[in-house]
Amino acid sequence: MDKRYACYCGLYCGHCMVKVKVEPAAKVLYDEMKKAGFEDVIPFIPGGSGFWPFLKSMALDGMCVSCRDGSGNPGCAIRICAKEKNVEMCALCGDYPCGKISDFIKASVGYSVLAQDNALLRDEGWDAWSELQTKRREAGFIYSEE
């Protein structure tokens, strides 16, 4: 499990639909279009000059990183708070659970495991949390398909 994909709120980017399905599909599309010679003709297709660099970047570099590395909402109250308090994740904060994370968990759709995951991290530590995320990833778990 790559720790940089552990979000401040307790989500793991490795279970995101973008990482699990969209990025691999972009790579297939890019590879097939490149094989078919689209790289040379794409500038002549309306919108192609913007589309091709986007697809290439998504296929080769990935669509996003994690909130730790700059993706996501820069105004996220949870991210701002965690950075200000210098905690790796909310569950490891002395004030957990606070209103910010409680509101996020209540409002979250497709992340029903978040409260349990944060409890596991808080009670049993990184190794247990990481092991769970690795098992889920190997089983094909995706947040939006829970």
C-alpha positions in Angstrom: 0.0 0.0 0.0 1.4 3.4 -1.0 1.0 5.6 2.0 0.9 8.8 -0.1 -2.5 7.7 -1.3 -3.9 7.7 2.2 -6.1 10.8 2.4 -6.3 13.0 5.5 -9.9 12.0 6.0 -9.1 8.2 6.0 -10.0 7.4 2.4 -7.5 5.5 0.3 -7.1 6.8 -3.2 -6.3 3.3 -4.4 -10.0 2.4 -4.1 -11.2 5.4 -6.2 -13.0 4.8 -9.4 -10.6 7.1 -11.2 -7.5 5.0 -10.1 -9.2 1.6 -10.6 -11.1 2.0 -13.8 -10.6 5.4 -15.5 -6.8 5.5 -15.6 -6.4 2.0 -17.0 -9.1 2.7 -19.6 -7.3 5.9 -20.6 -4.1 3.9 -21.1 -5.9 1.4 -23.4 -7.5 4.2 -25.4 -4.2 6.1 -25.7 -2.3 3.0 -26.7 -4.9 2.0 -29.3 -5.2 5.5 -30.8 -1.4 5.9 -30.9 -1.1 2.5 -32.7 -3.7 3.6 -35.2 -1.7 6.8 -36.0 -4.0 9.3 -34.3 -1.0 11.2 -32.8 -0.3 12.6 -36.3 -3.9 13.5 -37.2 -5.4 14.6 -33.9 -4.4 18.2 -34.4 -6.7 18.3 -37.4 -9.7 17.0 -35.5 -11.8 19.7 -33.8 -10.8 19.7 -30.1 -8.0 17.2 -30.8 -5.1 19.5 -29.8 -6.6 19.7 -26.3 -7.8 16.2 -26.0 -4.6 14.4 -27.0 -2.3 15.9 -24.3 -5.0 15.3 -21.7 -5.4 11.7 -22.7 -1.6 11.1 -23.0 -1.1 12.6 -19.5 -3.9 10.6 -18.0 -2.5 7.4 -19.6 1.2 7.9 -18.8 1.1 10.0 -15.5 -2.3 9.1 -14.1 -5.2 11.5 -13.7 -4.5 12.6 -10.2 -2.3 12.0 -7.2 -3.7 12.3 -3.7 -4.8 15.2 -1.6 -1.4 15.0 0.1 0.3 15.7 -3.2 -2.1 18.5 -4.4 -5.1 16.8 -6.0 -8.6 17.3 -4.7 -10.2 20.4 -3.3 -7.6 22.8 -2.0 -10.2 24.3 0.3 -11.1 21.0 1.9 -11.6 21.8 5.6 -10.2 18.4 6.6 -7.0 18.8 4.6 -6.5 22.3 5.9 -7.1 21.2 9.5 -4.8 18.2 9.2 -2.0 20.2 7.7 -2.4 23.0 10.4 -2.3 20.3 13.2 0.5 18.4 11.4 -1.3 15.1 11.6 -1.1 12.4 8.9 -4.7 11.5 9.1 -7.7 12.8 11.1 -8.1 9.5 13.1 -4.6 10.1 14.5 -5.5 13.6 15.8 -6.1 14.2 19.5 -9.4 15.9 18.7 -10.8 13.0 16.6 -13.7 12.8 16.0 -14.4 16.5 15.4 -17.2 18.2 13.7 -15.4 18.4 10.3 -14.8 14.7 10.0 -18.1 13.8 11.5 -20.0 16.0 9.0 -17.9 14.5 6.1 -18.7 10.9 7.2 -22.4 11.7 7.5 -22.5 13.4 4.1 -20.4 10.8 2.2 -22.0 8.6 -0.3 -20.2 5.5 -1.3 -17.8 5.6 1.6 -19.7 3.6 4.2 -16.5 2.0 5.5 -14.8 5.3 6.4 -15.9 5.4 10.1 -14.8 1.8 10.6 -11.5 2.4 8.7 -10.7 5.4 10.9 -11.5 3.4 14.0 -9.1 0.7 12.9 -6.4 3.2 12.2 -6.8 4.9 15.5 -7.1 1.6 17.6 -4.7 -0.7 15.7 -2.4 1.6 13.8 -1.0 2.1 10.2 -0.1 -1.6 9.7 -3.6 -2.9 10.3 -5.1 -0.1 8.3 -2.7 -0.6 5.4 -3.2 -4.4 5.5 -7.0 -3.9 5.1 -6.5 -1.5 2.2 -4.2 -3.9 0.5 -6.7 -6.8 0.9 -9.5 -4.6 -0.4 -7.5 -3.6 -3.5 -6.6 -7.2 -4.2 -10.3 -8.1 -4.0 -11.2 -5.3 -6.5 -13.0 -3.1 -3.9 -14.0 0.3 -5.3 -15.6 3.0 -3.1 -18.4 4.0 -5.4 -19.5 0.3 -5.9 -19.9 -0.6 -2.3 
